[in-house]
Structure formats: C-alpha cells, structure tokens
C-alpha cells in the first residue's frame, strides 16, 4: 500500500527535501504545498507561521489520507513542530540545519551556517550549535535575498551571480572556513553557484538524506491509510502570473497539476 506524504514550505525550496525522500521512496504518493501567499516565512512572525502550518495541514488532511507530514522548511520547523504535534495525530517531521554532520566533517573546526534571518536567530539553532559544535567556530549568515534568488531559479530565471556574491561577501575572505551548512531548503538549489563564490569551502551539508531516513523509519512502523490516488499533487495558496511556465517546470519534479489550496473543501 502506498503511503501518502505531505510536504510544505513557503516556496518551492522544500522540493529539495521532496527529492531526497523520493529517491528513498520512489513509489510513495506525494502531496506538496507551497504557501506562496506568505513567502518568505523568514519575514513573518512566529504566530503567523504557526497559523499557516495548522491551516495547510488541516485543509489537506481532511481531503487526503495523509500518513506523515514533513515541514520542508528550516524557518518553520524551528517554531511549528510542537503546535502541529499537539493538534494532529500523524507523525510530523521537521527540517533542522545539519549542524552535527558539519561539525564532524570540518577539519579546521570552522563552519558556516547559511540560513534565513529567522533561522539563524532561533534559540533552537543556538542549542544545536552548543550541543554539537561547541568545539567549532560557527559563522552565521542570514539571508532573505538568497531565498528569493533560489525561488527565481526554480521559476526558470537566470541566477543573479552579482547579487549572490554580495550576499556571501562576509565569508569570501575567511580562508579557514571549510564547511558550510545549507540551512534553508532553498539553498541546495544554488549549491553550485554558492561553491563558485566560496572556493575555500570543501563541504556543503544539507538535511535532505537525514530527513529521508527519518521518514523511512517512521513509515516502517506505521499503519498506512488506504489511498486510491496514483497522482502526485501540488498546491499553492496564491495564483502565479507565470503559471503555464511553472507547470512545465513542476512536471520535471513529477507533478502534472497545480491547484490552489482554496479549491479544496
């Protein structure tokens, strides 16, 4: 029986998490929602991010047999997990910056956390650093601009390398920085471009494979709900001007239809 996995993010960055899970579970049924009406979450209050999470999961779960929810966004995961786990019975998996593996990989014990402004300021992240990287120098760089550049890339637009270099300029002269945590699900989409701006960095680490392993483990110990749909579905919360072009891009990720969440009962 096919498990149904719901992933959501404010934008399309969570597709990088979906891609990692799909590699491990190619035959699962996938639902993806990008809350583009509230993009980016890093610029929203914690209460708003929690309210949006609850609304999205409730609306989709009442229409589809969701077995597991993946919050495919670092910013949202730092605030919404307790509220979602209290309200819903299905397992909720969050996305957190890969601080531990980065600290283990770094030879110089000098790592960088590249994330959104919201994520780098969360006490949750400070606790991760204290727990797993207290022996390292940890540079933190929060950027909304990089999220926007990655989102534009997914829409088929050219990456603004000048703007990218400007955002990363605080790190370009730090020669001992050898490992960077891609602490936003959008950033793996820019991995090659980021590499070109930070040639001294040997390792770029994200959470995709760890999340896929966690989802696999939970599903192995879960009673799967009956599901009669074969089609992967993707939802947005606001229409796009370039919807036809976007559909062609989403088809490459395995989605043939784009529905507005408001269309659900």
C-alpha positions in Angstrom: 0.0 0.0 0.0 1.3 3.5 -0.9 2.0 5.9 1.9 0.9 9.5 1.4 3.5 12.0 2.4 2.6 15.7 2.7 5.4 18.3 2.4 5.0 22.1 2.7 7.2 25.2 2.5 6.5 28.9 1.9 8.1 28.4 -1.5 9.5 25.7 -3.7 12.7 25.2 -1.8 11.1 22.2 0.0 11.2 20.4 -3.3 14.9 19.6 -2.5 13.7 17.7 0.6 11.0 16.0 -1.5 13.6 15.0 -4.0 15.7 13.3 -1.3 12.7 11.5 0.1 11.5 10.4 -3.3 14.9 8.9 -4.0 14.4 6.6 -1.0 10.7 6.1 -1.5 10.0 6.4 -5.3 6.6 4.6 -5.0 5.1 6.8 -2.3 2.2 9.2 -3.0 3.3 12.8 -2.6 1.4 16.0 -1.8 3.3 19.3 -1.8 2.0 22.7 -0.8 4.0 25.9 -1.2 2.4 28.7 0.7 3.4 31.4 -1.8 0.8 33.8 -0.4 3.1 34.1 2.6 6.5 33.7 1.0 9.1 34.0 2.6 8.3 32.7 6.1 11.6 34.3 7.4 9.8 37.7 7.2 6.7 36.6 9.1 6.0 36.5 12.8 6.1 33.1 14.6 2.4 33.2 15.3 1.6 33.7 11.6 3.9 30.8 10.6 2.2 28.5 13.2 -1.3 29.5 12.0 -0.3 28.8 8.3 1.1 25.4 9.2 -2.1 24.4 11.0 -4.3 25.6 8.2 -2.4 23.9 5.5 -2.1 20.5 7.2 -5.8 20.6 8.3 -7.1 21.5 4.9 -5.1 18.9 3.0 -5.5 16.1 5.6 -9.3 16.4 5.6 -9.2 15.8 1.8 -6.4 13.2 1.5 -5.3 10.2 3.6 -2.0 11.8 4.9 0.2 9.4 6.7 3.1 11.7 7.5 3.8 15.4 7.3 7.2 16.9 6.5 7.8 20.6 7.3 10.2 21.1 4.5 11.4 24.5 5.8 14.0 25.2 8.4 12.5 28.5 9.4 9.0 27.0 10.0 10.4 23.9 11.7 12.1 26.0 14.4 8.6 27.2 15.6 5.7 25.0 14.4 6.6 21.4 15.4 5.1 21.5 19.0 1.9 23.0 17.8 1.5 20.6 14.9 2.3 17.5 17.0 -0.3 18.6 19.6 -3.0 19.1 17.0 -2.5 16.2 14.6 -2.1 12.5 15.2 0.1 11.7 12.2 3.9 11.9 12.6 5.4 15.4 11.9 8.9 15.6 10.7 10.8 18.8 10.8 13.8 20.2 8.9 16.7 21.4 11.0 20.2 22.7 10.0 22.7 19.9 9.7 25.0 21.3 12.4 26.1 17.9 13.8 27.4 16.4 10.4 29.0 19.7 9.5 30.9 19.8 12.8 32.0 16.2 12.2 33.2 17.0 8.6 35.1 20.2 9.4 38.9 19.7 9.6 39.6 23.3 10.7 36.7 23.3 13.2 35.4 26.4 11.4 31.9 26.1 9.9 29.3 28.4 8.5 25.6 28.3 8.9 23.9 29.8 5.8 20.2 30.2 6.5 17.3 32.6 6.7 17.3 35.6 9.0 14.7 33.9 11.1 16.6 30.6 11.4 19.9 32.0 12.5 18.3 33.9 15.3 16.3 31.0 16.8 17.3 29.6 20.2 16.7 26.2 18.8 19.6 26.7 16.5 21.8 28.1 19.3 21.1 24.9 21.2 22.1 22.8 18.3 25.4 24.6 18.0 26.0 24.3 21.7 25.2 20.6 21.7 27.1 19.5 18.5 29.5 22.3 17.5 30.8 23.8 20.7 34.4 22.9 19.7 34.0 24.9 16.4 33.9 28.5 15.3 30.5 28.9 13.8 29.8 31.8 11.4 26.1 32.7 10.9 24.8 34.4 7.8 21.1 35.0 7.4 19.8 36.0 4.0 16.3 36.6 2.5 17.9 37.6 -0.8 19.3 34.1 -1.4 15.9 32.6 -0.8 14.4 34.9 -3.4 17.2 34.1 -5.9 16.7 30.4 -5.5 12.9 30.8 -5.9 13.5 32.7 -9.1 15.8 30.0 -10.4 13.1 27.4 -9.9 10.8 29.6 -12.0 13.3 29.4 -14.8 15.0 32.7 -14.3 18.8 33.4 -14.5 20.7 33.4 -11.3 21.9 36.9 -10.4 25.6 36.0 -9.6 26.5 39.6 -8.7 23.7 39.7 -6.0 24.8 36.2 -4.8 28.4 37.3 -4.4 27.3 40.4 -2.5 25.3 38.3 0.0 28.2 35.9 0.5 30.9 38.6 0.7 31.3 38.4 4.5 32.7 34.9 4.1 34.8 35.2 1.0 38.0 36.1 2.8 37.6 33.6 5.6 40.2 31.0 4.4 39.8 28.6 7.3 36.0 28.2 6.7 35.9 24.7 5.2 32.3 23.5 5.8 29.0 25.3 5.2 25.6 24.2 6.4 22.9 24.9 3.8 20.4 25.7 6.5 17.5 26.6 4.2 15.8 24.1 1.9 16.1 26.6 -1.0 19.9 26.7 -0.8 20.7 23.3 -2.3 19.2 24.7 -5.5 22.1 27.2 -5.5 24.8 24.8 -4.4 27.0 25.1 -7.5 26.7 28.9 -7.6 27.5 29.2 -3.9 30.5 26.9 -4.4 31.8 29.2 -7.0 31.6 32.2 -4.6 33.3 30.3 -1.7 36.1 28.2 -3.3 37.8 27.6 0.1 34.8 25.6 1.3 35.3 21.8 0.9 31.9 20.6 2.2 28.4 21.8 1.8 25.9 20.0 4.0 22.1 19.8 4.0 19.5 17.8 5.8 17.9 16.0 2.8 19.2 12.5 3.4 18.7 12.6 7.1 15.1 13.6 6.7 14.5 10.8 4.1 15.9 8.3 6.6 13.6 9.6 9.3 10.6 9.4 7.1 11.5 5.8 6.0 11.9 4.7 9.7 8.6 6.2 10.7 6.7 4.7 7.8 8.2 1.3 8.5 6.5 1.4 11.9 3.2 3.0 10.8 -0.2 1.5 9.7 -0.7 3.1 6.2 -4.1 4.6 5.4 -5.9 3.3 2.2 -5.1 5.6 -0.7 -6.7 5.4 -4.2 -4.8 8.2 -5.9 -1.9 7.5 -8.2 -1.1 11.1 -9.0 1.3 13.3 -7.1 -0.4 16.6 -6.3 1.0 20.1 -5.7 -0.8 23.0 -4.2 -0.2 26.8 -4.0 -2.0 29.4 -1.9 -2.0 32.1 -4.5 -2.1 32.0 -8.3 1.0 32.7 -10.3 1.4 35.1 -13.3 3.7 32.5 -15.0 1.5 29.5 -14.2 1.9 27.8 -17.6 5.7 28.1 -17.5 5.7 26.9 -13.9 3.7 23.8 -14.7 6.3 22.8 -17.2 9.0 23.1 -14.5 6.9 21.2 -11.9 6.4 18.4 -14.4 10.1 17.7 -14.2 9.6 17.1 -10.5 6.8 14.7 -11.1 3.7 17.0 -10.7 1.3 17.4 -13.6 -1.3 19.7 -12.0 -1.1 22.8 -9.8 -4.1 23.5 -7.7 -4.9 26.5 -5.4 -5.5 25.3 -1.8 -8.7 27.4 -1.7 -10.2 24.9 -4.2 -10.3 22.2 -1.5 -13.5 21.9 0.5 
